[in-house]
């Protein structure tokens, strides 16, 4: 990837990520001005100011750490750990009613919800790419000697339920096969499938990928992949596939008469039948025709592994979906509810370390922008992020908006203000804990960044040039 492209994508990430923060804080700012509260500072990003300007008594600041922002409201109790020392002492200002504090605190999450709805309307108009894993529950590939194969699952099985819960898709959260497996708690997982008109049930024992003690612990899986169209992306020069006449865009429907539900199964079949000619049923446009080819060992890498010389389209078929705006917001709320339920379930393997912090969010944004449908995917993801930001901030934890609301309710019940020094002490303590938790998540997030994930360069596959035959 060129440096220019990297910088451009990074700017896109920072723009969209910080738009979420800006709109949330704008809600607090506008509500505070409406209710007559003193506003000391409106800051985007943290740390030492790169730019600042005082307008009508409010200091507008752009910090040097490109993550987050805040509105400094001394009458709401400042957080000096994050905001720095307030310019105005809260004691010198007139008291603010509990209702005004609730309105100002609630305005941030409200604006995040409104931005989520705005993004959802955009997605409803321009659409979002939907992969085959979101539209099928058919098994495409079963790993050899994996939990699913040992239990008896096969490619082509249509999964009806996992752990007693119905499923409607393979990937994602909610009622997906993947999420049901992750959320299961027993030593074996009941998987109900339909095969050749019969309903069968299997009980695979979930497996986990080995991880180091300092890495995020892996979650349960039964090592299956969804059914996916096997679409040729690249045909390597001089390879058996090139000699046989395969082209990018061709679809492989079967191998030696066996239906092909996932291209990974073809690679496994080639390993097991490397000495035999293979007959592939190919679809090119509206035509279907067979081709015969024999796997061949490339000259690079020198691993003695016969190959066909095909690089696959890893995403299979994608189509544009146009979900309703409210449907998207409801789905995002459901994701958040499912996440909280998983975190607090007594036997759940999902722990706080499995949450993603700011580094992870920006990494996801970067990978979305780097894809073919970058902006569509990023805007769709922003619906979830804004709902996430709104709901998390409504948690009744001091330092969050929900904490301000809780303290204001307590103040309203007591009919007298809570000591500013006590509130500041609580806010500072919680701010330190929150920053510590963010650092904790960043520790795991950084390990999963691209330059950490791919320590080895991808192997370039080369085949020996073919000697032309004499006429």
C-alpha positions in Angstrom: 0.0 0.0 0.0 1.4 3.4 -0.9 2.1 5.9 1.9 -0.3 8.4 0.2 -3.2 5.9 0.4 -2.3 5.0 4.0 -2.4 8.7 5.0 -5.7 9.3 3.1 -7.4 6.4 4.8 -6.1 7.5 8.2 -7.6 10.9 7.7 -10.9 9.3 6.8 -10.8 7.3 10.0 -10.0 10.3 12.1 -12.7 12.4 10.5 -15.5 9.8 11.0 -14.3 8.7 14.5 -14.0 12.2 15.8 -17.3 13.2 14.2 -19.0 10.8 16.6 -17.2 12.5 19.5 -17.9 16.0 18.3 -21.7 15.5 17.9 -21.9 13.8 21.3 -20.2 16.7 23.0 -22.1 19.2 20.9 -25.3 17.9 22.5 -23.9 18.7 26.0 -22.7 22.1 24.8 -26.0 23.2 23.2 -28.0 21.9 26.2 -25.7 23.7 28.6 -26.1 27.0 26.7 -29.9 26.5 26.5 -30.2 25.9 30.3 -27.8 28.8 31.2 -24.9 26.8 32.5 -21.4 28.3 32.5 -19.2 26.6 29.8 -15.5 27.0 30.3 -14.2 24.9 27.4 -15.3 22.9 24.4 -12.4 20.5 23.5 -12.0 18.0 20.8 -9.1 15.6 21.5 -7.2 15.6 24.7 -3.7 16.8 25.8 -1.8 20.0 25.1 -3.8 22.3 22.8 -2.6 22.5 19.2 -5.1 25.3 18.7 -7.4 27.3 20.9 -9.6 30.4 20.7 -11.8 32.2 23.2 -15.2 33.2 21.8 -17.8 34.8 24.0 -16.2 33.4 27.2 -15.9 29.8 25.9 -12.4 28.4 25.1 -12.6 26.2 22.0 -9.7 23.7 21.9 -8.1 21.2 19.6 -5.9 18.9 21.6 -2.9 16.8 20.5 -4.2 13.3 21.3 -6.7 12.4 18.6 -9.2 10.5 20.7 -12.2 11.8 22.6 -13.3 15.2 23.7 -15.2 17.0 26.5 -17.2 20.1 27.5 -16.0 21.6 30.7 -19.0 22.6 32.9 -17.9 23.7 36.3 -21.4 23.6 37.7 -21.6 19.9 36.7 -18.3 19.2 38.5 -15.2 19.2 36.4 -12.9 16.2 35.9 -9.5 17.7 36.4 -7.8 14.4 35.6 -9.1 14.7 32.0 -10.0 18.4 31.5 -7.4 20.1 33.6 -8.1 22.7 36.3 -11.3 24.6 35.7 -11.1 28.3 34.9 -14.0 29.1 37.1 -14.6 27.7 40.6 -18.0 26.0 40.9 -18.6 27.5 44.3 -18.5 31.0 42.8 -21.3 30.2 40.4 -25.0 30.0 41.0 -26.4 26.6 41.7 -28.0 24.5 38.9 -31.2 22.6 39.4 -31.2 18.8 39.3 -33.4 18.9 36.2 -31.0 21.1 34.3 -28.1 18.8 35.1 -30.2 15.8 33.9 -31.1 17.6 30.6 -27.4 18.6 30.0 -26.1 15.1 30.8 -28.8 13.4 28.7 -28.2 15.6 25.7 -24.9 13.9 24.7 -26.4 10.4 24.4 -29.5 11.9 22.7 -27.3 13.5 20.0 -25.5 10.3 19.5 -28.8 8.5 19.0 -29.8 11.2 16.5 -26.5 10.8 14.6 -27.0 7.1 14.6 -30.4 7.6 13.1 -29.0 10.0 10.5 -26.3 7.5 9.5 -29.0 4.8 9.3 -31.1 6.9 6.9 -28.0 7.3 4.7 -27.5 3.5 4.8 -31.2 3.0 3.9 -30.7 5.1 0.8 -27.2 4.0 -0.4 -27.3 0.5 0.9 -24.7 -1.6 2.7 -22.8 -4.7 1.4 -24.1 -8.0 2.8 -22.0 -11.1 2.6 -23.2 -14.6 2.1 -22.5 -15.4 5.7 -25.3 -13.0 6.7 -27.9 -14.7 4.4 -27.2 -18.4 4.9 -26.9 -21.1 7.7 -25.6 -23.8 5.3 -22.3 -25.3 6.3 -19.7 -24.7 3.5 -16.6 -26.3 5.0 -15.9 -28.6 8.0 -12.3 -28.7 9.2 -10.7 -32.1 9.0 -10.5 -33.7 12.5 -12.2 -30.6 14.0 -15.0 -30.7 16.5 -17.8 -30.5 13.9 -16.4 -33.3 11.7 -15.8 -35.6 14.7 -19.5 -35.0 15.8 -20.7 -35.8 12.3 -21.5 -32.4 10.6 -21.0 -32.2 6.8 -20.7 -29.5 4.1 -24.2 -28.8 2.8 -26.0 -29.3 6.2 -28.4 -26.4 6.9 -28.1 -25.4 10.6 -31.5 -24.8 12.2 -30.5 -24.2 15.8 -27.4 -24.0 18.1 -27.6 -24.7 21.8 -31.4 -24.9 21.6 -31.6 -21.4 20.0 -32.8 -20.9 16.4 -30.4 -19.3 13.9 -31.0 -17.2 10.8 -27.5 -16.4 9.6 -23.9 -17.7 10.0 -21.8 -14.6 10.9 -22.3 -11.6 13.2 -24.1 -11.4 16.5 -27.6 -12.0 17.7 -29.2 -15.2 16.2 -26.1 -16.2 14.3 -24.4 -19.6 14.3 -21.1 -18.0 15.4 -22.6 -16.1 18.3 -24.7 -19.0 19.5 -21.5 -21.1 19.6 -19.6 -18.4 21.5 -22.5 -18.0 24.0 -23.0 -21.7 24.7 -21.9 -22.9 28.1 -22.0 -26.7 28.1 -19.1 -29.1 27.4 -20.9 -30.0 24.2 -23.1 -27.9 22.0 -26.3 -29.2 20.5 -26.4 -28.4 16.8 -29.6 -29.2 14.9 -29.4 -29.5 11.2 -31.4 -30.4 8.1 -29.8 -32.9 5.8 -31.6 -34.5 2.8 -35.0 -33.7 4.2 -34.2 -35.1 7.7 -33.7 -33.2 10.9 -30.6 -34.4 12.8 -28.8 -33.3 15.9 -25.1 -33.4 16.6 -23.1 -32.6 19.7 -19.6 -31.2 18.9 -17.2 -30.3 21.7 -16.0 -26.7 21.2 -12.4 -26.0 20.7 -10.3 -22.8 21.3 -7.3 -21.5 19.5 -4.2 -21.5 21.8 -3.2 -18.0 23.0 -0.4 -16.5 25.0 -1.2 -15.3 28.5 -0.8 -11.7 27.4 -3.2 -12.1 24.4 -6.9 -12.0 24.3 -8.2 -15.4 25.1 -9.8 -17.2 22.2 -13.5 -18.0 22.2 -15.3 -21.3 21.5 -15.6 -22.5 18.0 -16.5 -25.7 16.2 -14.4 -25.0 13.1 -16.9 -24.7 10.3 -17.3 -22.1 7.6 -20.5 -20.9 5.9 -21.4 -21.9 2.4 -19.9 -19.4 0.0 -19.6 -19.0 -3.8 -16.1 -20.2 -4.9 -15.2 -17.2 -7.2 -11.8 -17.0 -8.9 -10.1 -13.7 -8.2 -6.7 -14.3 -9.7 -5.3 -17.0 -11.9 -1.5 -17.4 -11.4 0.6 -17.4 -14.6 1.8 -20.8 -15.9 -0.4 -22.6 -13.3 -2.6 -25.6 -14.1 -5.6 -23.3 -13.7 -4.1 -20.9 -16.3 -3.3 -23.7 -18.7 -6.8 -25.1 -18.4 -8.3 -21.7 -19.3 -9.8 -20.5 -16.0 -10.4 -16.8 -15.7 -11.0 -14.3 -12.9 -14.8 -14.2 -12.2 -15.3 -17.9 -13.0 -17.3 -19.8 -10.4 -16.4 -23.4 -9.4 -19.6 -25.3 -8.7 -18.2 -28.9 -8.2 -15.1 -31.0 -8.2 -15.2 -34.5 -9.6 -19.0 -34.4 -9.4 -19.1 -33.3 -5.7 -20.8 -30.0 -5.0 -18.4 -27.3 -3.8 -19.8 -25.3 -0.9 -16.6 -23.4 0.0 -13.3 -22.9 -1.8 -11.4 -24.1 1.3 -12.9 -27.6 0.6 -11.3 -27.6 -2.9 -7.8 -26.9 -1.4 -8.3 -29.8 1.0 -9.5 -32.1 -1.9 -6.5 -31.2 -3.9 -4.2 -32.2 -1.1 -5.9 -35.6 -0.8 -6.1 -36.3 -4.6 -2.9 -34.5 -5.8 -1.9 -37.3 -8.2 -5.3 -37.4 -9.9 -6.7 -35.2 -12.7 -9.6 -33.1 -11.4 -12.8 -32.2 -13.3 -14.2 -28.8 -12.2 -17.6 -27.6 -13.2 -17.2 -24.0 -14.1 -19.9 -21.3 -14.4 -18.9 -18.3 -16.6 -21.7 -15.9 -17.1 -24.7 -18.0 -18.1 -22.7 -20.9 -19.3 -21.6 -24.0 -17.4 -18.9 -26.3 -18.6 -16.3 -28.8 -17.3 -12.6 -28.4 -17.4 -10.0 -31.0 -16.4 -6.6 -30.1 -14.8 -4.0 -31.8 -12.7 -2.5 -30.2 -9.5 1.2 -29.2 -9.9 4.0 -28.3 -7.5 5.1 -24.7 -7.9 8.7 -23.6 -8.1 7.9 -21.2 -5.3 7.4 -21.8 -2.4 9.4 -25.0 -2.4 7.1 -26.8 -0.1 6.3 -29.8 -2.3 2.6 -29.0 -2.1 0.6 -29.5 -5.3 -1.6 -26.5 -6.2 -4.0 -25.4 -8.9 -2.8 -21.8 -9.0 -6.0 -20.0 -8.0 -6.4 -17.1 -5.6 -10.0 -16.8 -4.5 -12.4 -14.0 -3.8 -12.4 -14.2 0.0 -15.8 -12.5 0.3 -17.7 -14.6 -2.1 -20.9 -13.0 -3.4 -22.0 -9.7 -1.9 -25.1 -7.7 -2.5 -26.5 -4.4 -1.4 -29.2 -4.4 1.3 -31.3 -1.4 2.2 -32.4 -1.9 5.8 -34.8 0.5 7.4 -33.3 3.2 9.6 -35.2 2.2 12.8 -34.4 -1.5 12.0 -30.7 -0.6 12.0 -30.9 1.3 15.3 -32.9 -1.6 16.9 -30.3 -4.1 15.7 -27.5 -2.0 17.2 -29.3 -1.8 20.5 -29.7 -5.6 20.4 -26.0 -6.0 19.8 -25.3 -3.9 22.9 -27.8 -5.8 25.0 -26.4 -9.2 23.9 -22.9 -8.0 24.8 -23.8 -6.9 28.3 -25.7 -10.2 28.8 -22.7 -12.1 27.7 -20.4 -10.1 30.0 -22.4 -10.7 33.1 -23.6 -14.2 32.5 -22.2 -16.5 35.2 -20.8 -19.2 32.9 -20.0 -16.9 29.9 -16.4 -17.1 28.5 -16.8 -13.5 27.3 -14.8 -11.2 29.5 -14.0 -7.4 29.6 -10.8 -8.2 27.7 -12.9 -9.1 24.7 -14.3 -5.6 24.4 -12.6 -3.3 21.9 -11.3 0.1 22.9 -10.5 3.2 20.8 -7.6 1.5 19.1 -9.7 -1.4 18.0 -12.5 0.9 16.8 -10.1 2.9 14.7 -8.5 -0.3 13.4 -12.0 -1.5 12.3 -12.7 1.8 10.6 -9.3 1.6 8.8 -10.0 -1.9 7.5 -13.5 -0.9 6.4 -12.2 2.2 4.5 -9.5 0.0 2.9 -12.2 -2.3 1.4 -13.9 -1.9 -1.9 -17.1 -0.6 -0.4 -15.3 1.5 2.2 -17.7 4.4 2.9 -20.8 2.3 2.8 -19.4 -0.1 5.4 -18.0 2.7 7.5 -21.3 4.6 7.6 -23.2 1.4 8.5 -20.6 0.6 11.3 -21.1 4.2 12.6 -24.7 3.4 13.3 -23.6 0.8 15.8 -20.8 3.0 17.2 -23.2 5.9 17.9 -25.7 3.6 19.6 -22.7 2.1 21.5 -21.5 5.6 22.6 -25.0 6.6 23.7 -25.8 3.5 25.8 -22.4 3.3 27.4 -22.6 6.9 28.5 -26.0 6.3 30.0 -24.5 3.7 32.4 -24.9 5.1 36.0 -21.2 5.3 36.6 -19.7 8.6 37.9 -17.7 10.3 35.1 -20.1 9.1 32.5 -23.3 10.9 31.6 -25.4 8.3 33.4 -23.4 9.0 36.5 -24.2 12.8 36.2 -27.9 11.9 35.9 -27.7 9.5 38.9 -26.1 12.2 41.1 -28.6 14.8 39.9 -31.5 12.4 40.9 -29.9 11.9 44.3 -29.6 15.6 44.6 -33.2 16.1 43.7 -34.4 13.6 46.3 -32.2 15.1 49.0 -33.4 18.6 48.0 -29.9 20.0 48.5 -26.7 19.9 46.4 -24.1 17.3 46.9 -20.7 18.7 48.0 -18.7 19.8 45.0 -15.5 18.5 46.6 -17.1 15.1 47.1 -18.3 15.0 43.5 -14.9 16.0 42.3 -13.3 13.3 44.3 -15.7 10.6 43.0 -15.3 11.9 39.4 -11.5 11.9 39.7 -11.4 8.4 41.1 -13.7 7.1 38.4 -11.8 9.0 35.7 -8.5 7.3 36.8 -10.2 3.9 36.8 -11.8 4.6 33.3 -8.4 5.7 31.9 -6.8 2.6 33.4 -9.5 0.4 31.7 -8.9 2.1 28.4 -5.2 1.4 28.6 -6.0 -2.2 29.5 -8.1 -2.6 26.4 -5.5 -0.7 24.3 -2.9 -3.3 25.4 -4.9 -6.1 23.8 -6.0 -3.9 20.8 -2.5 -3.0 19.8 -1.5 -6.7 19.6 -4.2 -7.2 16.9 -3.2 -4.3 14.6 -2.2 -5.3 11.1 1.6 -5.1 11.6 1.2 -7.3 14.7 -1.1 -9.8 13.0 1.0 -10.4 9.9 4.6 -11.0 11.0 5.4 -13.0 7.9 5.2 -11.7 4.4 2.7 -13.5 2.1 4.3 -16.2 0.0 4.4 -15.5 -3.7 3.4 -18.6 -5.7 5.2 -19.2 -9.0 4.9 -22.0 -11.5 7.6 -23.0 -14.0 7.0 -21.5 -17.5 5.5 -24.0 -19.9 7.5 -25.1 -22.9 5.4 -24.5 -26.1 4.7 -27.7 -28.0 6.0 -28.0 -31.6 3.3 -27.7 -34.3 
